[in-house]
Amino acid sequence: MASISSPDVSQMTNEPILKVEDLVVHFPMGGGLLGGAKRTVHAVNGVDLELKRGECLGLVGESGCGKTTLALSLLGLQPPTGGRVTVDGHTVGAAGIDRKGWARITQMVFQDPYSSLNPRQSVRKTLEAPLRLHGITSSSEIEGRISQTLARVGLRPEHASRLPHEFSGGQRQRIGIARALILEPKLLILDEPVSALDVSIRAQIINLLLDLKETLGLSYVMISHDLGVVEHMSDRVAVMYLGRIVETGTWQQIFSTPRHPYTRALIAAIPDPSGRTRGTKITGDIPNPYDPPTGCGFHPRCPEAREICRAPPVPTLDALHPEHFVRCRRVAELA
């Protein structure tokens, strides 16, 4: 398989590092040897996204809305049913591009820093393995890269000889970030990067990620349930529900003037120290992805739903203002 060659950066300065076009990921279920009706899980349904270079895009939504499946597609680990994902000028899954090439462009920081590390491998072995896999065999170069990367995440050279259980949760997440950085990628997928950490440690990791974004010119897609973290880290926010983006905009637009009822409900669920109610809270569960509702997927739980919301087709993602888009017929009518 051919390796990825670097595109002409001078021609791509204004190009987004990530472009997702009408991405669809469906999983057929049933109909095997044991029989049963064939059904399809509609995990991702026509997602369009762009991420500018040096930007952090927060991806939010309830569990089961398709965030993780979308992230796996961005990494090239989940083949799409339809649509296209382009990262740094290369189409994910294109023929002739090897998997190792994608690892030099995009990496993932996992939610649980302990289970994502091999408990029997030292930090040095964990960081050395991807370098050797990608053809870096010089001992001096490997040691230099390991020391430099550990320093970037706030760890000392002597930490390289230790095992994961010898570190605190925050230190283990720093190791996970170092592993993601060791091949010098351009895009990081952050999957709930601080949710498994103590509250006292979260701010340190958030500040570390923000510093790395600035100093290394990284771009982030951050998946999170914690809207406080999203508000603090993100330049733009995309709200996902039942496999679709229902609202996207700058963090100021999303948190100051949310327009979709689902976005407003998510913000209403943020704990308020004063005890005041931020808005109407939704009830019920996400509809079955085997059989999504007609029309707007949110209408069975929406306190503002009308007959027009239940009727097909699915609402389009319409522009309210520059960079602010919403998938809601009632909002579009009032705009």
N, C-alpha and C positions, 0 to 999 in steps of 0.2 A: 504493500500500500504506500502511496505517496505521502510525504510529509506536507504539512501546511507551510506555505511560503508567506512571508509577511507582505501585505498589500502596501501600495505606495501611500505612506502616511500623509504626504503633502497633498494628495488628492482626496483624503478622507477626513481632514480636520473637522469639517462641518457635518460629516455623516454620523448618525447615531451609532454607538458601539453595539447596541442591540435593537433589532427590529423583528417584531412578531406580527405576522400577517395571517389573519383568518385561521388561527391555529385550532385544530379539532383533534381531540383524543377520545376515542370511544373504546370500550372493552366489551366484546361479545361474551355472553355468559349463557350456560345451559346448552341443551341440545347435544350432549356428548353421549358416552356409552350408557350412562344411567338414564338417558332420556330427559324429559322436561322441555318446557317451551324455551325457545331461544329468546334471550333478552339482551339489551345493550345498555351498558352503563355510560351515560353521557357525562364524562368527567370534565372535559373542557369543550366549550361550544363556541367557536368563532372568536377567539381572543385576538385583539389588535393592541400592540403596545410598542412604545419606543423608549429607549434609554439613551440620553446624551452622555458623552464622555465626561467623566468626573462627577457624575450625578448619582444620587441615591434615590431609588424608587421603592417606596414602601408598598407592599402587597398585603392587604388585610381582608379578613372575612372569617366566618365561622368555620369550625372543623367540618370537613366534607365538602367544601365549596370548590375544590379543585386546585388549591394553591400548590400543594406538593407535586401533583401531576404536572402542572405547568412548569415548576422548577426543574423536574427531571427531564422534561422536554428541552429546556434551555441548556441543560448539560449534555444533551445527546444521549441520555440514558433511557428515554422513553420515546420510541418512534411515533411520530404523529400520524393520525388517521388522515388528516388533510391540513393544508396550509403550509407555512414556511417560517422557519426561525433563522435569522441571519445574525451572526456574532462576529464583530470586527471584520466585516466584509466577506465572511465565509458562511455558506449555508449548512446548517446542522444536518448531518445525515447524507450529505452529497457524496456521490460515488468518487472514489479515489482519494478520500481524506481519511487518514488513520485516526484511531481513538486517542493515541498519544498526543497528536497534534492539538486536540481540543483541550487536553489537560494543561497545555501551555498558554491557553487563552482564558479559560474559565475554570474556577474551582469552587468548592462548597465548604462553608463552615457549618458544622452540624449543631443541633440543639443540645445534645447531651455530651459534654466534653469527655466523660469517662468511658461510656460505651463505644464512642467513636475511635478510641485509641486501643491499640493492642496492649493488654496488661503485661505481656511477657517481653515487650520490646522497649528498650531504652529510648529516650528522646532522640539520641543520635541515630539509632537504627530507623526510627520513624521518619526522620527528615532525610536520611541518606538514601532510603529505598527509591523514592521517585527520581532523585538525581541520577542514580546508577541506571535506572530503567530508561532514562532519557539520554543516555550516552555520556554522562559526566563521570569519569572514572579516576581522574587525578585526585589523590588523597588531599593534597594541599588546597585544591579548588573546592572540594567537598567540605573540608573543615572551615574554609573561609566563608562559604555560603551559609553553613550552619551557624557559625558564630555571628555573622551579620544579621541573619534572620531572627535569631534568638534576641539579639540586642534590640531589634526593631519592635519586638513585642514585649520588651521589658523584662527579659530573663537573662541570666548570666551564663557564661560559657560552661561553668561547672555543672549546670543543670542538665547538660546533654547526656551525662552518664547515668542519670536517675531513671527510675521506672514511674509510670503514671500514678501509682498509689502513693507515691512519696510527695505528691503535690496537692495543694488545695484546689477547690473547684475553679476558682478564678485563674489560677496558674495553668490548670489543665486546658481551660478554654484558650489561654494564650498559646499553648502548644498546638492546639487545633488550628488557630489562626496562622501560626508559623508554618504548619504543614501545608496550609492552603497557599501561602505566599512563596514557598521555597522554589517553585518553578517560575516565579515572577509573572503571574497571569495578569490580565487586564480587567477581568470581570469576576466579582465574587458573588455567589449566591449565599445569603445569610439566612439560615433556617432557624428562626427563634434564637438568635445568638446569645441572649442573656436570660431567657426564661427559666433555665435550670440553676441559676446562680442566686446566691443570697442578695438581698436588696442592697446591702452595703457595698457589694462588689460590682453590681451592674453598672454604676456610673463610671467606674474605672475602665471597664471593657468598652462601653459606648464611646468614651473619650479616646481610647486607643484606636478604635475603628475609624473615628472621625479624623484623627491625626494621620493614620495610614492612608486614608483616602486623599488627603491633601498632599502629603509628602511623596507618595508613590503614583499619584494620578489615577487611582483606582476608580472603578464604577461598581455600584452595589445594586443588587435586587434583594431587598430585605423582607422576608416573610415574618409576620409577627401578629400575635393577638393583642399585644400591649400597645394600645394607641398612644400612650404617653411616650414610649420609646420611638414609635413611628413619627410622632410630631417633632421629637427632638432631633432625629437623624435624617429625615427624608426631605429631599427637595420637592419631590412630587409623590402623590399617593394614588394608588389604584385600588378600588374597592371591588371585591369579587363575590359573586353570589351564584350558586348553582351552575358553575362552569362558565359564567360570563362576567365581564367587567361591566358594572352598573354605574360607576362614576369614577372619573379620574380628573385630577387637577393638581395645582400646586398645593403644598401643605396649608398655606393660608386660605385658599379657596375651600378646601375640604373641611378644615376645622373651624373656619369663621363663617362660611356661607354654604354648608352642605345642602344639597338640593334633593337627592334621592331619599325617599323615606327610610330605606335600609341604612344608608350612611348616617342619617340623623339618629336612628335607633342605636347604632354602634357607639356614637359619640355620647348618647344619653346613658349608655351603660358604663361610661368611665366614672369611677368613684369620685364623688365631690366631697372634699373635706368639710365643707360647710353643711352637708346633709341636704342641700337643695336638689330638687329633681331637674335634670338637664333637658328632659323632653319625654315623649311617649316611648315606652319600652315595648318591644315586640314579644309575642308569645308563640309557642309551638315550635316544631322542628323543621329543618330544611326538608322540602319534599323529596320523595324517592327519586334518585337519579336514573332509575330504570324507566320511570314514567313521569317525566317533568311536566308541569302544568302547561296548558296552552297560553298564548299571549305572554304577558309578563310573568316570569318565574316567581316573582315575589308576591304576587297578588293574594295567595291563600293566607299570608301572614300580615299583609299590609293594612294598617288601620285606615288608609285613605283610598283603598281600592274601589273602583267603579266598574261598571259593565264593560267599558272600553278597555280596561286593563286585562280582562279575561279573554278577550277576543284575539284570535291570531291576526297577523303574524307576530313574532317577537319584536318588541320595540327596538328601534335603532339607537345607536350611541350618537346623540346629537350635541353639537357645540352650543353652549350657552354664552360663553365668553372665550377669548383666546386661551387655550390650554385647559379649559374647563368643559368637560363633556359629561352627559348624563343619559342613562337609558330609562326614560320614564315618559309615557305619553302625556300624563297630566302636567308634568313640569314643562314639557316641550310646548304644550298648548298655552301655558301662562307666560312663557318666555317672550 
